Amino acid sequence: MKIDVYSAIGAKKGSLELPSSMFEAKINQGLMHLALVRQQSNRRKPIAHVKHRGEIVGSTKKMFQQKGTGRARRGPIRSPLLKGGGKAFGPRNEANFIKDMPKKMRRAALFSCLSLRAKEGAIIGLENYPEDVKTKTFMALLKKLPVEFGRRILVVMDKPQKGLELSARNVPRVKTLLAQYLNPEDLLVSKNIIFLTDAVKVAEETFTKERVIAPKAPKTISAPKEAKKEAKPKMVKKVTKTSAAPKKPKA
């Protein structure tokens, strides 16, 4: 699949062949949905929080006796059934919304998103961008490119570029992103996607080429340890018996 490539002034320069492994993959909508829900769920931070009956400030004394009053059985005033008491089964801020997904499924979902957007014709190429920081220059470029100005636009870079990032920062609904951080949400919500020509190569190297792990060096068999030297015989002290003193004769 080929896309049109434009220069920094908005003139058409030619076309670029996209890698088929990423932009012509099988489109799996169910997998794309799972990946999108996972990404949004992992970003979720629980804020809503209620107190249960053990956290409410109040007496733990039983309000009145169990029997004999004719009224319903009643516990302490902190009961969830009473006004001002704790909340039963309410939201808590320690809720865990983290979801996991195998690496192969994440890659397949990403390739499905790229293939879908490429099939829809939403991806174009950009040859380069100057280093000067001017929002006016970036706005003029967007008006010359075949994008819907005012809709969400994603600009994918191969490396951090201060001129492009700062120029696009003040333009509403425009986002810059490094190729290493491509994700389903940004690809699906953007009306148009602008890839720098070098960013396509970086994305291909990041997501398609497996990391080569250098084989470990074989363990060398060390020479057998030398036999321990024979222990020297211990010096035995000779104990000489001293002659006992002669006993005195009894008187």
C-alpha positions in Angstrom: 0.0 0.0 0.0 1.3 3.5 -0.9 0.6 6.9 0.6 1.2 10.4 -0.7 4.2 12.2 0.7 4.2 16.0 1.1 7.0 18.5 1.7 7.3 21.0 4.6 5.6 23.6 2.4 2.7 21.4 1.5 3.7 20.4 -2.0 3.3 16.8 -3.1 6.7 15.1 -3.5 5.8 11.5 -4.3 4.6 8.3 -2.6 5.8 6.0 0.1 5.4 2.2 0.2 4.1 1.1 3.6 5.2 -2.2 5.1 2.6 -4.8 4.4 3.1 -6.5 7.8 1.7 -3.5 9.6 -0.6 -1.7 7.2 -2.1 -4.7 5.4 -2.8 -7.0 8.3 -6.1 -8.7 8.9 -8.7 -6.3 10.5 -10.1 -7.8 13.7 -12.6 -5.4 15.2 -13.2 -7.5 18.3 -9.5 -7.5 19.1 -9.3 -3.7 18.5 -12.2 -3.2 20.9 -10.5 -5.3 23.6 -7.2 -3.3 23.2 -9.0 0.0 23.4 -11.0 -1.0 26.5 -7.7 -2.2 28.1 -5.9 1.1 27.4 -8.7 3.2 28.7 -9.2 1.0 31.8 -5.5 1.1 32.7 -5.6 4.8 32.6 -8.6 5.0 34.9 -8.1 6.4 38.3 -10.9 5.7 40.8 -12.0 8.9 42.5 -15.5 8.1 44.0 -15.2 7.0 47.5 -17.7 6.4 50.3 -17.3 5.3 53.9 -18.6 2.1 55.3 -20.1 1.7 58.7 -16.7 1.1 60.3 -15.4 4.5 59.2 -18.3 6.7 60.2 -17.8 8.7 63.4 -20.6 7.8 65.9 -21.5 5.6 68.8 -21.4 1.8 68.6 -24.0 1.4 71.3 -27.2 -0.4 70.4 -30.0 2.3 70.2 -32.5 0.4 72.3 -33.1 -3.0 73.6 -33.8 -5.9 71.2 -37.3 -6.9 72.6 -40.1 -5.3 74.5 -40.4 -1.9 72.8 -42.6 -3.0 69.9 -40.3 -1.4 67.4 -38.0 -3.0 64.8 -34.7 -4.4 65.8 -32.1 -1.7 65.6 -28.3 -1.7 65.9 -26.0 1.3 66.3 -26.6 4.6 64.6 -23.9 4.0 62.1 -25.9 1.4 60.3 -26.3 1.8 56.5 -30.1 1.8 57.0 -30.1 5.1 58.9 -29.4 8.6 57.7 -25.8 9.6 58.3 -24.7 6.0 58.5 -22.2 4.2 56.4 -22.9 3.3 52.7 -23.3 -0.4 51.8 -21.5 -1.6 48.7 -20.6 1.9 47.6 -17.6 2.9 45.3 -14.2 2.8 46.9 -11.0 4.5 45.7 -8.9 1.4 46.0 -10.7 -0.3 43.1 -8.4 -2.0 40.6 -9.3 -1.6 36.9 -6.0 -2.8 35.5 -6.3 -5.2 32.6 -3.6 -7.3 30.9 -3.3 -8.6 27.4 -0.6 -10.8 25.8 2.0 -9.2 23.6 0.9 -10.9 20.4 -2.6 -9.8 20.9 -1.5 -6.2 21.5 0.6 -6.2 18.3 -2.2 -7.7 16.3 -4.7 -5.1 17.6 -2.3 -2.3 16.7 -1.7 -3.6 13.2 -5.5 -3.9 12.8 -5.9 -0.3 13.7 -3.1 0.8 11.3 -4.5 -1.3 8.5 -8.0 0.0 9.0 -6.9 3.7 8.9 -4.7 3.0 5.9 -7.6 1.4 4.1 -9.8 4.4 4.9 -7.2 6.7 3.3 -6.6 8.6 6.6 -2.8 8.3 6.5 -0.5 10.6 4.6 3.3 11.2 4.7 5.4 14.2 5.5 9.0 14.5 4.3 10.4 16.7 7.0 9.7 19.8 9.1 11.9 22.8 9.8 13.4 23.3 13.3 11.9 26.8 13.8 9.2 27.1 16.3 6.2 28.9 14.7 2.6 28.0 15.1 1.7 30.1 12.1 4.0 28.0 9.9 2.4 24.8 11.1 -1.1 26.2 10.6 -0.2 27.1 7.0 1.1 23.6 6.4 -2.1 22.0 7.7 -4.2 24.1 5.4 -2.3 22.9 2.4 -2.4 19.2 3.4 -5.4 17.0 2.6 -6.6 17.0 6.2 -9.8 18.2 7.8 -8.7 21.2 9.8 -10.5 21.4 13.1 -10.8 17.6 13.5 -8.4 15.5 15.5 -5.0 15.2 13.7 -2.2 12.9 14.9 1.4 13.6 13.8 3.8 10.6 14.2 7.5 11.5 14.6 10.6 9.3 14.4 12.4 11.2 17.2 11.7 14.2 19.4 11.6 17.3 17.3 11.3 20.5 19.3 10.2 22.7 16.4 7.3 20.4 15.4 6.2 19.7 19.0 6.2 23.3 20.1 4.6 24.5 16.9 1.7 22.0 17.1 1.2 22.4 20.9 -1.0 25.5 20.6 -3.1 24.1 17.7 -6.4 22.7 19.1 -7.1 18.9 18.5 -3.6 18.3 17.1 -1.3 15.8 18.9 2.3 14.8 18.3 3.4 11.3 19.1 6.6 9.2 18.8 6.4 6.1 16.6 7.5 3.9 19.5 4.3 4.9 21.4 1.7 4.1 18.7 -1.5 2.9 20.4 -5.0 2.0 19.3 -6.8 4.9 20.9 -4.8 7.7 19.2 -5.1 5.9 15.9 -8.8 5.3 16.0 -10.0 8.7 17.4 -7.9 10.8 14.9 -9.5 11.8 11.7 -6.2 12.2 9.9 -2.7 10.7 10.6 0.5 12.3 9.4 3.5 10.0 9.4 7.0 11.5 8.9 8.8 9.3 6.4 11.4 8.2 8.9 8.7 7.4 11.5 7.4 4.5 9.3 10.9 2.9 9.5 11.1 3.4 13.2 7.6 1.9 13.7 8.5 -1.1 11.6 11.7 -1.8 13.5 9.9 -1.4 16.9 6.9 -3.5 16.3 7.8 -6.1 13.7 11.4 -7.0 14.2 11.9 -9.2 17.2 14.6 -8.4 19.6 17.7 -10.4 19.0 19.1 -11.8 22.2 22.8 -12.7 22.0 23.5 -16.3 22.9 25.2 -16.9 26.1 28.8 -18.0 26.0 29.3 -21.7 26.8 30.4 -22.4 30.2 34.1 -23.3 30.3 34.9 -26.4 32.3 37.5 -25.5 34.8 40.4 -27.8 35.5 39.9 -30.1 38.5 41.0 -28.7 41.7 44.4 -29.8 42.8 44.4 -32.4 45.5 44.7 -31.0 48.9 48.1 -31.1 50.2 48.7 -33.7 52.8 48.2 -32.3 56.2 51.2 -32.1 58.3 51.2 -34.4 61.3 50.2 -32.7 64.4 52.9 -32.2 67.0 52.1 -34.4 69.9 53.5 -33.2 73.1 55.1 -36.0 75.1 53.9 -36.0 78.7 56.6 -37.2 81.0 55.5 -38.8 84.2 57.0 -37.2 87.2 58.0 -39.5 90.0 55.7 -39.1 93.0 57.3 -38.0 96.3 58.0 -40.8 98.8 55.4 -41.3 101.4 56.4 -40.5 105.0 56.4 -43.5 107.3 53.7 -43.6 109.9 54.9 -42.8 113.4 
